[in-house]
Amino acid sequence: MTRGRKITVLVLAVVGILTTPVVWLLDSPDTGDLAGASIQAAAGIIALFWAFVQGVGGSANDVASHTGEARATSGGVANTGVRRPGGLGGGSADASRTGTATASGGGAANSGISYD
């Protein structure tokens, strides 16, 4: 979720939560008004929670440059570049002039960009 959309959802959620008491201030509410206000407040709280747990995507630029040497043995993982497990992360990834990555046993070595 982009930063602008996240801010929009947060603002709308807060407005939805804060306007719920207006039902009680305008008139004496009946059962339908109370049910509607409860649903409105619940939807606002859910939207607020959802916006807080969403990360800001699409803005990360990963850069690995002039890295040192990485060495792993006995099944370890050596990495001198950019690692994005499962292809996670948005934005660009750049690896240049990375060091030597050496792995032995069941390990894996990476000196560039890894999406594993």
DONULUM-28202 format. One line per field, with one value per atom (N, C-alpha, C): residue number from 0; residue in three letters; atom name; z negated, x, y. Coordinates in pm, 1 decimal. Example, Ala and Ser with C-alpha at 12.3 -4.5 7.8 and 13.67 -1.06 7.14 Angstrom:
! DONULUM-28202
i = [0, 0, 0, 1, 1, 1]
aa = [ALA, ALA, ALA, SER, SER, SER]
at = [N, CA, C, N, CA, C]
c3 = [-780.0, -780.0, -780.0, -708.0, -714.0, -787.0]
c1 = [1319.0, 1230.0, 1320.0, 1285.0, 1367.0, 1290.0]
c2 = [-569.0, -450.0, -330.0, -225.0, -106.0, 3.0]
This chain:
! DONULUM-28202
i = [0, 0, 0, 1, 1, 1, 2, 2, 2, 3, 3, 3, 4, 4, 4, 5, 5, 5, 6, 6, 6, 7, 7, 7, 8, 8, 8, 9, 9, 9, 10, 10, 10, 11, 11, 11, 12, 12, 12, 13, 13, 13, 14, 14, 14, 15, 15, 15, 16, 16, 16, 17, 17, 17, 18, 18, 18, 19, 19, 19, 20, 20, 20, 21, 21, 21, 22, 22, 22, 23, 23, 23, 24, 24, 24, 25, 25, 25, 26, 26, 26, 27, 27, 27, 28, 28, 28, 29, 29, 29, 30, 30, 30, 31, 31, 31, 32, 32, 32, 33, 33, 33, 34, 34, 34, 35, 35, 35, 36, 36, 36, 37, 37, 37, 38, 38, 38, 39, 39, 39, 40, 40, 40, 41, 41, 41, 42, 42, 42, 43, 43, 43, 44, 44, 44, 45, 45, 45, 46, 46, 46, 47, 47, 47, 48, 48, 48, 49, 49, 49, 50, 50, 50, 51, 51, 51, 52, 52, 52, 53, 53, 53, 54, 54, 54, 55, 55, 55, 56, 56, 56, 57, 57, 57, 58, 58, 58, 59, 59, 59, 60, 60, 60, 61, 61, 61, 62, 62, 62, 63, 63, 63, 64, 64, 64, 65, 65, 65, 66, 66, 66, 67, 67, 67, 68, 68, 68, 69, 69, 69, 70, 70, 70, 71, 71, 71, 72, 72, 72, 73, 73, 73, 74, 74, 74, 75, 75, 75, 76, 76, 76, 77, 77, 77, 78, 78, 78, 79, 79, 79, 80, 80, 80, 81, 81, 81, 82, 82, 82, 83, 83, 83, 84, 84, 84, 85, 85, 85, 86, 86, 86, 87, 87, 87, 88, 88, 88, 89, 89, 89, 90, 90, 90, 91, 91, 91, 92, 92, 92, 93, 93, 93, 94, 94, 94, 95, 95, 95, 96, 96, 96, 97, 97, 97, 98, 98, 98, 99, 99, 99, 100, 100, 100, 101, 101, 101, 102, 102, 102, 103, 103, 103, 104, 104, 104, 105, 105, 105, 106, 106, 106, 107, 107, 107, 108, 108, 108, 109, 109, 109, 110, 110, 110, 111, 111, 111, 112, 112, 112, 113, 113, 113, 114, 114, 114, 115, 115, 115]
aa = [MET, MET, MET, THR, THR, THR, ARG, ARG, ARG, GLY, GLY, GLY, ARG, ARG, ARG, LYS, LYS, LYS, ILE, ILE, ILE, THR, THR, THR, VAL, VAL, VAL, LEU, LEU, LEU, VAL, VAL, VAL, LEU, LEU, LEU, ALA, ALA, ALA, VAL, VAL, VAL, VAL, VAL, VAL, GLY, GLY, GLY, ILE, ILE, ILE, LEU, LEU, LEU, THR, THR, THR, THR, THR, THR, PRO, PRO, PRO, VAL, VAL, VAL, VAL, VAL, VAL, TRP, TRP, TRP, LEU, LEU, LEU, LEU, LEU, LEU, ASP, ASP, ASP, SER, SER, SER, PRO, PRO, PRO, ASP, ASP, ASP, THR, THR, THR, GLY, GLY, GLY, ASP, ASP, ASP, LEU, LEU, LEU, ALA, ALA, ALA, GLY, GLY, GLY, ALA, ALA, ALA, SER, SER, SER, ILE, ILE, ILE, GLN, GLN, GLN, ALA, ALA, ALA, ALA, ALA, ALA, ALA, ALA, ALA, GLY, GLY, GLY, ILE, ILE, ILE, ILE, ILE, ILE, ALA, ALA, ALA, LEU, LEU, LEU, PHE, PHE, PHE, TRP, TRP, TRP, ALA, ALA, ALA, PHE, PHE, PHE, VAL, VAL, VAL, GLN, GLN, GLN, GLY, GLY, GLY, VAL, VAL, VAL, GLY, GLY, GLY, GLY, GLY, GLY, SER, SER, SER, ALA, ALA, ALA, ASN, ASN, ASN, ASP, ASP, ASP, VAL, VAL, VAL, ALA, ALA, ALA, SER, SER, SER, HIS, HIS, HIS, THR, THR, THR, GLY, GLY, GLY, GLU, GLU, GLU, ALA, ALA, ALA, ARG, ARG, ARG, ALA, ALA, ALA, THR, THR, THR, SER, SER, SER, GLY, GLY, GLY, GLY, GLY, GLY, VAL, VAL, VAL, ALA, ALA, ALA, ASN, ASN, ASN, THR, THR, THR, GLY, GLY, GLY, VAL, VAL, VAL, ARG, ARG, ARG, ARG, ARG, ARG, PRO, PRO, PRO, GLY, GLY, GLY, GLY, GLY, GLY, LEU, LEU, LEU, GLY, GLY, GLY, GLY, GLY, GLY, GLY, GLY, GLY, SER, SER, SER, ALA, ALA, ALA, ASP, ASP, ASP, ALA, ALA, ALA, SER, SER, SER, ARG, ARG, ARG, THR, THR, THR, GLY, GLY, GLY, THR, THR, THR, ALA, ALA, ALA, THR, THR, THR, ALA, ALA, ALA, SER, SER, SER, GLY, GLY, GLY, GLY, GLY, GLY, GLY, GLY, GLY, ALA, ALA, ALA, ALA, ALA, ALA, ASN, ASN, ASN, SER, SER, SER, GLY, GLY, GLY, ILE, ILE, ILE, SER, SER, SER, TYR, TYR, TYR, ASP, ASP, ASP]
at = [N, CA, C, N, CA, C, N, CA, C, N, CA, C, N, CA, C, N, CA, C, N, CA, C, N, CA, C, N, CA, C, N, CA, C, N, CA, C, N, CA, C, N, CA, C, N, CA, C, N, CA, C, N, CA, C, N, CA, C, N, CA, C, N, CA, C, N, CA, C, N, CA, C, N, CA, C, N, CA, C, N, CA, C, N, CA, C, N, CA, C, N, CA, C, N, CA, C, N, CA, C, N, CA, C, N, CA, C, N, CA, C, N, CA, C, N, CA, C, N, CA, C, N, CA, C, N, CA, C, N, CA, C, N, CA, C, N, CA, C, N, CA, C, N, CA, C, N, CA, C, N, CA, C, N, CA, C, N, CA, C, N, CA, C, N, CA, C, N, CA, C, N, CA, C, N, CA, C, N, CA, C, N, CA, C, N, CA, C, N, CA, C, N, CA, C, N, CA, C, N, CA, C, N, CA, C, N, CA, C, N, CA, C, N, CA, C, N, CA, C, N, CA, C, N, CA, C, N, CA, C, N, CA, C, N, CA, C, N, CA, C, N, CA, C, N, CA, C, N, CA, C, N, CA, C, N, CA, C, N, CA, C, N, CA, C, N, CA, C, N, CA, C, N, CA, C, N, CA, C, N, CA, C, N, CA, C, N, CA, C, N, CA, C, N, CA, C, N, CA, C, N, CA, C, N, CA, C, N, CA, C, N, CA, C, N, CA, C, N, CA, C, N, CA, C, N, CA, C, N, CA, C, N, CA, C, N, CA, C, N, CA, C, N, CA, C, N, CA, C, N, CA, C, N, CA, C, N, CA, C, N, CA, C, N, CA, C, N, CA, C, N, CA, C, N, CA, C, N, CA, C, N, CA, C, N, CA, C, N, CA, C, N, CA, C, N, CA, C, N, CA, C, N, CA, C]
c3 = [0.0, 0.0, 0.0, 87.6, 93.1, -28.4, -55.5, -172.8, -164.8, -45.7, -29.4, -56.5, -5.9, -30.8, -177.7, -240.7, -381.9, -464.5, -434.8, -506.5, -483.1, -359.4, -328.7, -408.1, -412.0, -487.6, -636.2, -689.6, -830.9, -863.2, -779.2, -802.8, -794.9, -692.5, -680.0, -795.4, -843.0, -956.5, -1082.7, -1106.8, -1225.2, -1215.3, -1097.6, -1078.2, -1103.4, -1052.1, -1074.2, -1221.0, -1295.0, -1437.5, -1514.8, -1482.6, -1557.1, -1528.0, -1409.8, -1377.9, -1433.6, -1486.6, -1542.7, -1655.6, -1749.9, -1857.4, -1810.5, -1686.2, -1634.4, -1637.8, -1620.8, -1625.1, -1758.4, -1866.0, -1997.7, -2025.1, -1962.5, -1987.0, -1909.6, -1794.1, -1710.8, -1763.0, -1805.2, -1842.8, -1933.5, -1993.7, -2073.9, -1978.4, -1980.3, -1883.5, -1916.8, -1812.3, -1832.3, -1804.7, -1801.5, -1785.1, -1652.6, -1546.0, -1415.3, -1412.6, -1476.6, -1482.3, -1559.5, -1670.4, -1749.9, -1673.7, -1601.6, -1522.9, -1411.7, -1343.3, -1237.0, -1289.1, -1403.6, -1462.5, -1506.6, -1556.6, -1598.2, -1478.5, -1369.4, -1247.8, -1192.7, -1196.8, -1149.0, -1232.4, -1363.6, -1450.4, -1427.8, -1413.9, -1391.0, -1258.8, -1154.5, -1024.2, -1032.4, -1105.1, -1122.5, -1198.7, -1302.7, -1381.9, -1299.4, -1221.7, -1135.8, -1030.6, -968.9, -868.4, -931.3, -1051.0, -1121.0, -1150.5, -1202.3, -1231.2, -1103.7, -996.9, -869.7, -814.8, -823.9, -772.5, -854.5, -984.0, -1066.9, -1038.1, -1006.0, -983.3, -841.1, -750.7, -614.1, -608.0, -540.6, -519.6, -403.6, -398.9, -286.2, -178.3, -71.9, 32.9, 150.7, 232.5, 356.0, 341.6, 222.2, 207.0, 167.5, 142.7, 97.6, 215.8, 207.4, 307.1, 236.6, 270.2, 206.7, 290.0, 224.7, 293.7, 214.5, 284.0, 226.2, 315.9, 259.7, 339.2, 255.9, 318.6, 253.2, 122.9, 128.4, 8.2, -11.0, -128.8, -160.1, -123.5, -171.5, -141.3, -244.9, -198.3, -287.6, -268.8, -378.9, -371.4, -470.3, -425.8, -513.1, -494.4, -601.1, -593.1, -664.5, -639.0, -704.7, -688.5, -568.9, -540.7, -560.8, -582.7, -601.6, -470.9, -478.1, -361.0, -359.7, -250.0, -235.6, -138.3, -173.8, -89.9, -99.1, 13.6, 14.5, 101.0, 141.5, 228.2, 162.9, 240.6, 194.5, 190.0, 77.8, 64.1, 35.4, 121.3, 104.9, 104.0, -11.5, -17.9, 40.8, 126.4, 187.5, 280.3, 320.8, 408.2, 337.0, 203.9, 127.7, 148.7, 129.4, 141.8, 273.9, 269.3, 391.2, 423.3, 526.0, 563.7, 635.7, 657.2, 734.3, 643.0, 702.9, 633.3, 722.8, 664.6, 741.6, 662.8, 728.2, 667.4, 762.0, 714.0, 797.6, 714.0, 776.3, 711.5, 575.7, 576.0, 451.4, 429.8, 306.8, 271.3, 309.2, 276.4, 306.8, 201.2, 245.7, 153.8, 173.6, 66.6, 73.0, -27.5, 14.7, -75.4, -52.0, -155.9, -139.6, -211.2, -190.8, -248.7, -174.4, -244.1, -180.8, -165.3, -179.1, -176.2, -37.0, -29.9, 96.5, 88.3, 196.8, 200.2, 297.0, 264.7, 349.7, 342.4, 458.5, 459.7, 549.2, 575.1, 657.1, 592.9, 664.0, 614.0, 608.5, 492.3, 474.7, 435.1, 506.3, 475.3, 412.6, 366.4, 303.8, 159.9]
c1 = [85.2, 0.0, 89.9, 60.4, 141.3, 113.1, 205.5, 192.2, 66.1, 34.7, -84.0, -213.1, -222.0, -342.1, -355.0, -241.6, -245.5, -295.8, -249.0, -294.3, -442.3, -488.6, -630.2, -716.5, -677.3, -753.4, -754.0, -639.3, -632.2, -724.5, -723.4, -808.0, -956.4, -993.2, -1133.4, -1177.6, -1088.8, -1123.0, -1145.5, -1057.5, -1073.4, -1200.5, -1230.9, -1354.3, -1475.7, -1471.0, -1581.5, -1602.6, -1493.8, -1504.8, -1555.3, -1502.3, -1539.4, -1680.8, -1733.9, -1869.4, -1977.5, -1939.6, -2037.6, -2119.9, -2061.2, -2141.8, -2240.7, -2227.4, -2319.1, -2463.3, -2481.2, -2615.4, -2681.9, -2607.4, -2664.6, -2680.5, -2600.7, -2610.3, -2724.0, -2758.4, -2861.4, -3002.0, -3030.3, -3166.9, -3160.4, -3270.9, -3271.7, -3277.5, -3176.8, -3168.7, -3262.1, -3308.4, -3384.7, -3292.9, -3345.0, -3265.2, -3188.8, -3252.6, -3187.0, -3070.7, -3087.5, -2978.9, -2858.9, -2887.3, -2779.1, -2707.1, -2781.6, -2719.8, -2632.7, -2685.2, -2609.2, -2482.8, -2492.5, -2374.9, -2272.1, -2319.3, -2226.7, -2153.0, -2224.9, -2162.6, -2062.8, -2098.7, -2009.7, -1882.0, -1895.4, -1777.9, -1690.8, -1752.7, -1676.9, -1601.2, -1666.2, -1599.8, -1481.5, -1498.4, -1389.2, -1272.0, -1301.6, -1194.7, -1121.6, -1195.3, -1133.0, -1044.1, -1092.8, -1013.5, -889.4, -902.4, -788.6, -682.9, -725.7, -634.5, -567.3, -644.3, -591.5, -484.8, -510.8, -414.2, -285.5, -296.6, -176.5, -90.4, -151.7, -72.8, -18.9, -67.6, -17.3, 114.8, 210.9, 337.7, 326.0, 416.8, 423.1, 504.5, 439.4, 507.0, 545.3, 629.3, 665.7, 768.4, 822.4, 913.8, 1055.3, 1076.5, 1208.4, 1302.4, 1415.3, 1519.8, 1638.8, 1666.4, 1775.5, 1901.4, 2011.4, 2138.3, 2247.2, 2324.5, 2444.1, 2561.1, 2657.4, 2769.5, 2897.1, 3005.0, 3135.4, 3129.4, 3066.2, 3054.3, 3178.4, 3195.9, 3309.9, 3282.3, 3366.2, 3355.8, 3265.3, 3184.4, 3100.1, 3133.8, 3150.2, 3187.0, 3101.0, 3043.0, 2962.1, 3005.5, 3005.6, 3040.5, 2935.5, 2937.3, 2848.4, 2700.8, 2661.7, 2519.9, 2474.2, 2563.4, 2525.3, 2493.3, 2451.6, 2417.7, 2507.7, 2575.5, 2661.4, 2597.2, 2593.1, 2527.1, 2602.7, 2641.6, 2703.9, 2624.4, 2506.6, 2424.3, 2292.5, 2187.0, 2051.8, 1974.2, 1907.9, 1827.6, 1683.1, 1592.5, 1449.0, 1378.2, 1362.6, 1300.2, 1159.1, 1133.3, 1001.0, 967.5, 1065.2, 1038.2, 972.6, 976.8, 913.7, 986.5, 915.2, 973.8, 939.2, 922.3, 894.2, 1012.2, 1001.7, 1110.3, 1220.1, 1329.2, 1437.8, 1538.6, 1617.1, 1726.7, 1849.3, 1960.3, 2082.7, 2199.5, 2278.8, 2399.5, 2515.9, 2616.6, 2732.9, 2859.5, 2965.2, 3094.2, 3082.9, 3007.7, 2991.0, 3109.3, 3128.2, 3238.8, 3209.8, 3303.4, 3292.6, 3206.9, 3112.6, 3029.8, 3063.0, 3099.9, 3138.6, 3057.3, 3000.1, 2925.3, 2966.2, 2961.8, 2992.8, 2887.1, 2890.9, 2787.6, 2657.9, 2550.3, 2420.0, 2387.0, 2486.0, 2460.3, 2444.3, 2406.6, 2390.7, 2468.5, 2527.4, 2605.0, 2540.4, 2544.3, 2485.8, 2572.1, 2607.9, 2681.0, 2608.2, 2482.9, 2402.0, 2267.4, 2160.2, 2024.3, 1959.6, 1909.4, 1847.2, 1701.3, 1612.4, 1469.2, 1422.6, 1516.8, 1481.2, 1439.6]
c2 = [-116.5, 0.0, 123.0, 217.0, 338.2, 425.6, 515.5, 602.6, 688.5, 740.9, 824.8, 749.7, 626.8, 545.7, 508.7, 479.1, 443.8, 562.1, 681.4, 800.7, 823.7, 803.4, 821.1, 723.9, 597.3, 497.8, 531.5, 574.1, 610.8, 728.0, 830.0, 947.2, 910.0, 833.1, 792.5, 703.3, 616.6, 530.6, 613.6, 710.4, 795.5, 878.1, 931.0, 1006.8, 917.2, 794.1, 700.6, 669.3, 654.2, 624.5, 746.4, 864.3, 984.2, 1033.6, 1005.4, 1051.8, 960.1, 845.2, 752.8, 816.0, 889.0, 948.9, 1054.9, 1101.2, 1203.1, 1151.3, 1022.3, 962.5, 992.6, 983.2, 1007.0, 1156.3, 1239.7, 1383.2, 1449.1, 1394.6, 1457.0, 1433.5, 1316.2, 1280.9, 1159.3, 1126.2, 1004.0, 885.2, 801.2, 693.1, 577.3, 512.6, 390.0, 271.7, 152.6, 32.4, 31.8, 73.8, 77.3, 174.7, 291.4, 389.2, 334.2, 267.6, 210.6, 99.4, 17.7, -90.0, -30.9, 69.4, 134.2, 200.3, 267.1, 331.9, 228.4, 116.4, 10.2, -47.7, -68.7, -119.8, -18.5, 109.4, 215.2, 218.7, 211.2, 214.0, 90.3, -25.7, -149.1, -141.8, -91.5, -79.6, 17.6, 126.0, 221.5, 162.3, 86.1, 24.0, -80.9, -160.6, -261.6, -194.8, -88.1, -16.4, 45.3, 97.4, 156.2, 49.9, -64.7, -174.7, -223.7, -241.4, -290.0, -195.1, -64.8, 33.0, 32.1, 7.5, 3.7, -118.4, -232.1, -352.7, -361.7, -279.8, -279.7, -205.0, -263.0, -194.9, -97.7, -6.0, 85.8, 17.3, -26.0, -101.6, -14.9, -70.1, -3.4, 106.2, 127.3, 238.5, 196.8, 69.3, 25.4, 7.2, 68.6, 50.8, -12.7, -138.5, -211.8, -198.6, -160.4, -143.2, -214.2, -295.7, -356.6, -318.6, -248.1, -200.9, -205.8, -251.2, -257.5, -337.6, -451.9, -534.6, -619.2, -669.0, -754.1, -899.3, -985.7, -1127.8, -1195.0, -1290.0, -1368.7, -1515.6, -1587.2, -1728.0, -1804.8, -1914.8, -2000.2, -2144.4, -2221.5, -2362.4, -2445.6, -2572.2, -2669.4, -2633.6, -2604.8, -2579.9, -2436.6, -2342.7, -2203.4, -2134.1, -2008.9, -1929.1, -1806.2, -1781.1, -1664.1, -1566.5, -1439.6, -1340.7, -1208.5, -1152.9, -1020.1, -923.7, -964.4, -880.3, -845.5, -849.2, -819.1, -949.4, -976.1, -1097.8, -1059.0, -1105.5, -1082.1, -1217.0, -1277.0, -1409.5, -1409.4, -1504.7, -1515.8, -1400.7, -1322.7, -1209.4, -1093.1, -1089.7, -982.2, -851.1, -745.2, -612.7, -548.9, -420.9, -347.1, -257.6, -182.7, -94.0, -169.5, -101.3, -160.3, -229.3, -316.0, -382.3, -373.3, -331.5, -315.3, -372.2, -455.5, -510.3, -485.5, -415.1, -387.3, -395.6, -445.7, -460.6, -530.0, -639.1, -713.1, -805.8, -846.1, -933.7, -1077.6, -1162.9, -1304.7, -1372.7, -1453.2, -1531.4, -1678.1, -1745.0, -1885.5, -1964.8, -2075.2, -2161.7, -2306.0, -2387.7, -2529.9, -2612.0, -2740.4, -2826.0, -2805.1, -2786.4, -2763.6, -2617.4, -2528.1, -2384.5, -2329.6, -2205.5, -2134.9, -2004.3, -1961.6, -1837.7, -1739.9, -1613.1, -1510.7, -1385.9, -1333.3, -1207.3, -1105.7, -1131.6, -1040.4, -1017.2, -1051.2, -1035.7, -1173.2, -1211.4, -1341.9, -1325.1, -1393.1, -1390.2, -1520.4, -1603.5, -1731.4, -1711.1]
